[in-house]
Amino acid sequence: MSSLIRVLLACTCLLFVLTGQALAVTVENVRVWSEDDRTRVVLDLSAEAEHRLFTLDDPDRVVIDVTGGRLADGVDATMRGLLQGMRSANRDSGELRLVFDLSGTARAQSFLVKPNGDQGHRLVVDLQHSEKRRQTVRSAPSPDKREFVVAIDPGHGGRDPGAIGPGGTQEKMVVLEVAKKLAYLLEKEPGIRPLLIRDTDTFVPLAERREKARSSEADIFISLHADAVANGGPRGSSVYTLSQSGASSQAARLVAQRENAADLIGGVSLSDKDDLVRSVLVDLSRASTQQASIELAADVLTELSQVGPIHKRDVERAGFVVLQSLDMPSVLVELAFISNPVEERQLRSPDHQWDLARAVAGGVASYRDRHQPATRMASAESGNGSGREHVVRRGETLSGIAQKHAVSVRELRSANELNGDRITVGSKLRIP
C-alpha cells in the first residue's frame, strides 16, 4: 500500500509541475514578415505550448489561442502585408487569445519550431491571400497562361538531421541546397512556379508538408532525400512512388521506415493525429494519379541516369507517409547514398548539386510538356518557338540543355538525330 501511495504522490507532483509549465508560457515577442501575397507571423515563446488556429470573416481575422499563455508587457508588432491590427485578451479558460485583423481573405497555417541556436520555441503562422492566389493561378484568363505549380519538399530539417554521412554531412542540409537550386531553375522556366515546402533549416511535420502542397494547389509534389545504409557500399539514385499494397523491394521497405520516422523524434509523435487518421481513409487508389506519379518518377529517373549511377533502374514503390493524402502526382527522390564516402563528397559539391537539380528539373519539364503542353506552346508563340539553335558550351549536358529550353531529352535527341547523349563543345543543336 505504501508503494501505491508513493506512486500517487509522484504522479500528483508531476501533474502540478506540468500544470505550472503550461501556465508559464509567455509570448515574448511578435515578429512579422511580408512578401507579395504572403505574410508570416512568428511568436517567440518562453516554452513549448499547445495552440489553436482559425479564421473568421466579416471582417476577416485570424485567431490564435495559446494554451496557458500570457503576453509579455510592452509586446507590439509592426503591421505588414495582410495584417492591419493586433488585439489580445486572456480568457477564463486560461488561454491567451491573439486576434489579427486582416485586409482580406487569407489561408492560415501554423507550426511549432523547436529551439535552434540562439532562438527558443517559436509558433509560426503563415498567411496567404486566397483571393489573389485564385486570380493568379486557378482563375487565369487563358489555359495557356496557367501556372504549373511544383511543390519541392526537402526532407527532414531542424532537429531532425536525417541520415549522416561518414564525414559528418547531414542529409537535411544537402537536400535543402539541391531544393533551392531546383527552385531557382524551375522559376526561370515559363509557366512553372516552384513552391518550397521549407527554405530554411526548420522541422516541418510530414502532415504539414502535404497540407502546404495541397493548400497551394500544387500540380506535382517532389520530396528530396539522400539514401543511407549500414555499410557504405551501395551507390546511385532511386525514385519512389506511393504503394498501397506494400513496398516493391526490401530496400524500399527499409527506406520507407526510415523516412516515415521523421515525425517520431525522441519517441514522441509530432504529427496531427486526426490528420494522419484521415490520411489513411483517403482513397489513394485512383488510377490516374498513381499512373501519373509513375510517369513523373520515370522522367526524373531517366534524367538522373545522365548524372551518375542509378541504384535501381526501375521506379520503386514504398509506403511513404509524406506522399499519402496527396491528390496529385507525387514522388520521393533519393539523390544518392550519403552513407557512401564517394557520393557523400559529391553531395557536398555545389557543382554536383546543380547537376542533380538540373536532372530533376529536366524530368519535371518532360512530364509537364506531356501533361500541360499549352504552357510551353504559349512561350514558343511569344518568340521562343521552333527554329532556335543552341551552341554547346563546355560543361553542358544534353539534359541540362533540354531543361533550359523546356523540352524533353527525347525531343532534343529526335530533332538532332542523336542516338545517345554525347555532345561536343561548339556544336549546334536545333531546339524543337
FENRACOR-V749013 format. One record per residue. N is the residue number from 0. RES is the residue in one small letter. SS is DSSP state (@ for helix, = for strand, . for the rest). PHI is phi in radians with two decimals (999 if undefined). Layout:
# FENRACOR-V749013
N|RES|SS|PHI + N|RES|SS|PHI
This chain:
# FENRACOR-V749013
0|m|.|999 + 1|s|@|-1.08 + 2|s|@|-1.11 + 3|l|@|-1.09 + 4|i|@|-1.11 + 5|r|@|-1.09 + 6|v|@|-1.11 + 7|l|@|-1.12 + 8|l|@|-1.11 + 9|a|@|-1.12 + 10|c|@|-1.12 + 11|t|@|-1.13 + 12|c|@|-1.09 + 13|l|@|-1.10 + 14|l|@|-1.08 + 15|f|@|-1.10 + 16|v|@|-1.12 + 17|l|@|-1.12 + 18|t|@|-1.12 + 19|g|@|-1.10 + 20|q|@|-1.14 + 21|a|@|-1.11 + 22|l|@|-1.46 + 23|a|.|-1.81 + 24|v|=|-1.40 + 25|t|=|-2.02 + 26|v|=|-1.44 + 27|e|=|-1.46 + 28|n|=|-2.82 + 29|v|=|-2.24 + 30|r|=|-2.05 + 31|v|=|-2.33 + 32|w|=|-2.18 + 33|s|=|-2.58 + 34|e|=|-2.67 + 35|d|.|0.93 + 36|d|.|-1.76 + 37|r|=|-2.07 + 38|t|=|-2.32 + 39|r|=|-2.06 + 40|v|=|-1.99 + 41|v|=|-2.06 + 42|l|=|-1.78 + 43|d|=|-1.42 + 44|l|=|-1.91 + 45|s|.|-1.38 + 46|a|.|-2.81 + 47|e|.|-1.15 + 48|a|.|-2.55 + 49|e|.|-1.42 + 50|h|=|-2.63 + 51|r|=|-2.33 + 52|l|=|-2.22 + 53|f|=|-2.72 + 54|t|=|-2.02 + 55|l|=|-2.29 + 56|d|.|-2.14 + 57|d|.|0.92 + 58|p|.|-1.51 + 59|d|.|-1.27 + 60|r|=|-2.54 + 61|v|=|-2.09 + 62|v|=|-2.07 + 63|i|=|-2.17 + 64|d|=|-1.85 + 65|v|=|-1.78 + 66|t|=|-1.12 + 67|g|.|1.07 + 68|g|=|-1.79 + 69|r|=|-2.55 + 70|l|=|-1.66 + 71|a|.|-1.09 + 72|d|.|-1.09 + 73|g|.|1.41 + 74|v|.|-1.28 + 75|d|.|-2.50 + 76|a|.|-2.40 + 77|t|.|-1.39 + 78|m|.|-1.34 + 79|r|.|-2.37 + 80|g|.|1.00 + 81|l|.|-1.34 + 82|l|=|-1.42 + 83|q|=|-2.05 + 84|g|=|-3.04 + 85|m|=|-2.33 + 86|r|=|-2.28 + 87|s|=|-2.51 + 88|a|=|-2.81 + 89|n|=|-1.67 + 90|r|.|-1.58 + 91|d|.|-1.09 + 92|s|.|-1.30 + 93|g|.|1.63 + 94|e|=|-1.60 + 95|l|=|-1.64 + 96|r|=|-1.82 + 97|l|=|-1.92 + 98|v|=|-2.09 + 99|f|=|-1.90 + 100|d|=|-1.37 + 101|l|=|-1.95 + 102|s|.|-1.51 + 103|g|.|-3.03 + 104|t|.|-1.16 + 105|a|=|-2.50 + 106|r|=|-1.53 + 107|a|=|-2.19 + 108|q|=|-2.33 + 109|s|=|-2.44 + 110|f|=|-2.77 + 111|l|=|-1.67 + 112|v|=|-2.08 + 113|k|.|-1.30 + 114|p|.|-0.99 + 115|n|=|-2.59 + 116|g|.|1.16 + 117|d|.|-1.61 + 118|q|=|-1.82 + 119|g|.|-1.61 + 120|h|.|-1.14 + 121|r|=|-2.40 + 122|l|=|-1.92 + 123|v|=|-1.87 + 124|v|=|-2.13 + 125|d|=|-1.82 + 126|l|=|-2.04 + 127|q|=|-2.27 + 128|h|=|-1.11 + 129|s|@|-1.27 + 130|e|@|-1.15 + 131|k|@|-1.13 + 132|r|@|-1.07 + 133|r|@|-1.20 + 134|q|@|-1.17 + 135|t|@|-1.46 + 136|v|@|-2.08 + 137|r|@|-1.47 + 138|s|.|-1.96 + 139|a|.|-1.09 + 140|p|.|-1.17 + 141|s|.|-2.40 + 142|p|@|-1.01 + 143|d|@|-1.14 + 144|k|@|-1.80 + 145|r|.|-1.20 + 146|e|.|-1.29 + 147|f|=|-1.78 + 148|v|=|-1.60 + 149|v|=|-1.97 + 150|a|=|-1.44 + 151|i|=|-1.95 + 152|d|=|-1.99 + 153|p|=|-1.26 + 154|g|.|-1.10 + 155|h|.|1.06 + 156|g|=|2.06 + 157|g|.|1.08 + 158|r|.|-1.32 + 159|d|=|-1.82 + 160|p|.|-1.33 + 161|g|.|1.30 + 162|a|.|-1.28 + 163|i|=|-2.15 + 164|g|.|-1.28 + 165|p|.|-1.07 + 166|g|.|-1.62 + 167|g|.|1.60 + 168|t|.|-1.20 + 169|q|=|-1.67 + 170|e|@|-1.01 + 171|k|@|-1.04 + 172|m|@|-1.40 + 173|v|@|-1.11 + 174|v|@|-1.19 + 175|l|@|-1.15 + 176|e|@|-1.13 + 177|v|@|-1.12 + 178|a|@|-1.09 + 179|k|@|-1.10 + 180|k|@|-1.18 + 181|l|@|-1.09 + 182|a|@|-1.08 + 183|y|@|-1.08 + 184|l|@|-1.16 + 185|l|@|-1.20 + 186|e|@|-1.14 + 187|k|.|-1.40 + 188|e|.|-1.43 + 189|p|.|-1.04 + 190|g|.|1.48 + 191|i|=|-1.95 + 192|r|=|-2.14 + 193|p|=|-1.36 + 194|l|=|-2.23 + 195|l|=|-1.43 + 196|i|.|-1.14 + 197|r|.|-2.44 + 198|d|.|-2.09 + 199|t|.|-2.38 + 200|d|.|-1.43 + 201|t|.|-2.21 + 202|f|.|-1.53 + 203|v|.|-2.18 + 204|p|.|-1.01 + 205|l|@|-1.04 + 206|a|@|-1.07 + 207|e|@|-1.23 + 208|r|@|-1.04 + 209|r|@|-1.12 + 210|e|@|-1.14 + 211|k|@|-1.13 + 212|a|@|-1.15 + 213|r|@|-1.19 + 214|s|@|-1.17 + 215|s|.|-1.55 + 216|e|.|1.00 + 217|a|.|-1.15 + 218|d|.|-1.49 + 219|i|=|-2.46 + 220|f|=|-2.28 + 221|i|=|-2.19 + 222|s|=|-1.81 + 223|l|=|-1.82 + 224|h|=|-2.52 + 225|a|=|-2.26 + 226|d|=|-1.29 + 227|a|.|-2.75 + 228|v|.|-2.37 + 229|a|.|-1.11 + 230|n|.|-1.83 + 231|g|.|-1.54 + 232|g|.|-1.28 + 233|p|.|-1.03 + 234|r|.|-2.40 + 235|g|.|1.83 + 236|s|=|-1.60 + 237|s|=|-2.47 + 238|v|=|-2.28 + 239|y|=|-2.13 + 240|t|=|-2.14 + 241|l|=|-1.30 + 242|s|.|-2.08 + 243|q|.|-1.57 + 244|s|.|-1.71 + 245|g|.|2.15 + 246|a|.|-1.25 + 247|s|.|-1.48 + 248|s|.|-2.77 + 249|q|@|-1.06 + 250|a|@|-1.07 + 251|a|@|-1.11 + 252|r|@|-1.11 + 253|l|@|-1.14 + 254|v|@|-1.12 + 255|a|@|-1.09 + 256|q|@|-1.07 + 257|r|@|-1.18 + 258|e|@|-1.22 + 259|n|@|-1.19 + 260|a|@|-1.34 + 261|a|@|-1.07 + 262|d|@|-1.57 + 263|l|=|-2.11 + 264|i|=|-1.78 + 265|g|.|1.15 + 266|g|.|1.41 + 267|v|=|-2.08 + 268|s|=|-1.29 + 269|l|.|-1.78 + 270|s|.|-1.42 + 271|d|.|-1.25 + 272|k|@|-1.05 + 273|d|@|-1.04 + 274|d|@|-1.13 + 275|l|@|-1.18 + 276|v|@|-1.11 + 277|r|@|-1.10 + 278|s|@|-1.12 + 279|v|@|-1.21 + 280|l|@|-1.47 + 281|v|.|-1.21 + 282|d|.|-1.33 + 283|l|.|-1.82 + 284|s|.|-1.62 + 285|r|.|-1.11 + 286|a|@|-1.05 + 287|s|@|-1.14 + 288|t|@|-1.18 + 289|q|@|-1.12 + 290|q|@|-1.16 + 291|a|@|-1.14 + 292|s|@|-1.09 + 293|i|@|-1.14 + 294|e|@|-1.12 + 295|l|@|-1.07 + 296|a|@|-1.07 + 297|a|@|-1.14 + 298|d|@|-1.10 + 299|v|@|-1.16 + 300|l|@|-1.10 + 301|t|@|-1.06 + 302|e|@|-1.21 + 303|l|@|-1.13 + 304|s|.|-1.16 + 305|q|.|-1.46 + 306|v|.|-1.69 + 307|g|.|-2.95 + 308|p|.|-1.16 + 309|i|=|-1.91 + 310|h|.|-1.26 + 311|k|.|-2.25 + 312|r|.|-1.24 + 313|d|.|-1.85 + 314|v|.|-1.14 + 315|e|=|-1.65 + 316|r|=|-2.24 + 317|a|=|-2.69 + 318|g|.|-1.57 + 319|f|.|-1.40 + 320|v|@|-1.08 + 321|v|@|-1.12 + 322|l|@|-1.63 + 323|q|.|-1.34 + 324|s|.|1.23 + 325|l|.|-1.69 + 326|d|.|-1.64 + 327|m|.|-2.56 + 328|p|=|-0.99 + 329|s|=|-2.45 + 330|v|=|-2.40 + 331|l|=|-2.08 + 332|v|=|-1.89 + 333|e|=|-1.65 + 334|l|=|-1.14 + 335|a|=|-3.06 + 336|f|=|-1.68 + 337|i|.|-1.20 + 338|s|.|-1.36 + 339|n|.|-1.55 + 340|p|@|-0.97 + 341|v|@|-1.17 + 342|e|@|-1.26 + 343|e|@|-1.07 + 344|r|@|-1.11 + 345|q|@|-1.11 + 346|l|@|-1.11 + 347|r|@|-1.38 + 348|s|.|-1.37 + 349|p|@|-1.01 + 350|d|@|-1.10 + 351|h|@|-1.20 + 352|q|@|-1.05 + 353|w|@|-1.10 + 354|d|@|-1.07 + 355|l|@|-1.12 + 356|a|@|-1.10 + 357|r|@|-1.11 + 358|a|@|-1.13 + 359|v|@|-1.12 + 360|a|@|-1.08 + 361|g|@|-1.10 + 362|g|@|-1.13 + 363|v|@|-1.09 + 364|a|@|-1.11 + 365|s|@|-1.09 + 366|y|@|-1.14 + 367|r|@|-1.06 + 368|d|@|-1.06 + 369|r|@|-1.40 + 370|h|@|-1.70 + 371|q|.|-2.53 + 372|p|@|-1.14 + 373|a|@|-1.06 + 374|t|@|-1.11 + 375|r|@|-1.24 + 376|m|@|-1.14 + 377|a|@|-1.08 + 378|s|@|-1.14 + 379|a|@|-1.14 + 380|e|@|-1.20 + 381|s|@|-1.51 + 382|g|@|2.18 + 383|n|@|-2.02 + 384|g|.|-1.49 + 385|s|.|-1.13 + 386|g|.|1.65 + 387|r|=|-1.36 + 388|e|=|-2.28 + 389|h|=|-2.24 + 390|v|=|-1.59 + 391|v|.|-1.20 + 392|r|.|-1.89 + 393|r|.|-1.03 + 394|g|.|1.58 + 395|e|.|-1.41 + 396|t|.|-2.08 + 397|l|@|-1.09 + 398|s|@|-1.17 + 399|g|@|-1.15 + 400|i|@|-1.15 + 401|a|@|-1.07 + 402|q|@|-1.12 + 403|k|@|-1.06 + 404|h|.|-1.77 + 405|a|.|1.04 + 406|v|.|-2.20 + 407|s|.|-1.50 + 408|v|@|-1.06 + 409|r|@|-1.05 + 410|e|@|-1.15 + 411|l|@|-1.16 + 412|r|@|-1.07 + 413|s|@|-1.10 + 414|a|@|-1.16 + 415|n|.|-2.00 + 416|e|.|0.92 + 417|l|.|-1.69 + 418|n|.|-1.55 + 419|g|.|-2.41 + 420|d|.|-1.96 + 421|r|.|-1.36 + 422|i|.|-2.30 + 423|t|.|-2.00 + 424|v|.|-1.07 + 425|g|.|1.65 + 426|s|.|-1.28 + 427|k|=|-1.82 + 428|l|=|-1.93 + 429|r|=|-1.45 + 430|i|=|-1.62 + 431|p|.|-1.20
